[in-house]
């Protein structure tokens, strides 16, 4: 007699991937080719872990991040250098961790990180960073819009209007940049800006950008990593699904999620990119792809209740 084992749902396999690739007592790895803990991604995983009822894992991540915070309040990237974007993503985790009674010192850590972030704002409103060495040539400071929602949230939670006011000042600068909304760069980085706009209530601008993405979405649900290539970026697709769910555009989001389920690796993880000519960490399973897949699945499930 043959007994068939029921396959786990894709979201359970994704969470298993996280658990199997977290460095004990620290945080999630960068990717399988660089299995060292990644502060930035660990930071924005914390809300995801709470959403998926994994509070103890979230606490481990939070405590580790607070232990590595630099004296000036910033947080280091894997190269040991502070990045404004990375610190901003850790803000996301700290804001949510404020509500956990089993954690101590979160508010102080959050305030220090926010205060440091404000020091990176130029008079023009542009958000700068001490280094861009890890960005290569595929990212630009447009991703800094994704720092603004947690800065606003921190301002509300900590009763610090200056955080909110400075975030709006920076947002006004980026809204004036003609390259912000168009799908003109790697989907993952474009999606950071689209999700930031959604979170900041700039739904009309986000809808403009997502309309460009929808035009190039293929019948099988896949979305090119750039408008003019055939290969796809897994993280960008999951992020786009989140944006479409937020905007109430369920059909393309569901198509994107169905495609991601088809390409999900047996491990539960995702390579950075798939397809002929794939150039974004194509041979390594990346930690952030799983994070956004879990976030998109949570939104999908909530909408279907």
Secondary structure, DSSP 8 states (H G I E B T S, - for coil): ---------HHHHHHHHHHHTB-TTS-BEEETTEEEE-HHHHHHHHHHHHHTT-HHHHHHHHHHHHHH--TTS--B-TTS-B-HHHHHHHHHHHHHHTT-TT--SHHHHHHHHHHHHHTTB-TTS-B--S--GGGTTT--GGGGHHHHHHHHHHHHHHT-HHHHHHHHHHHHHHHT-TTTTSS-S-HHHHHHHHHHHHHTT-HHHHHHHHHHHHHH--TTS--BSSTT-S-EEHHHHHHHHHHHHHHT-HHHHHHHHHHHHHH--TTS--BSEESTT--SSTTSBBHHHHHHHHHHHHHHHHHT-
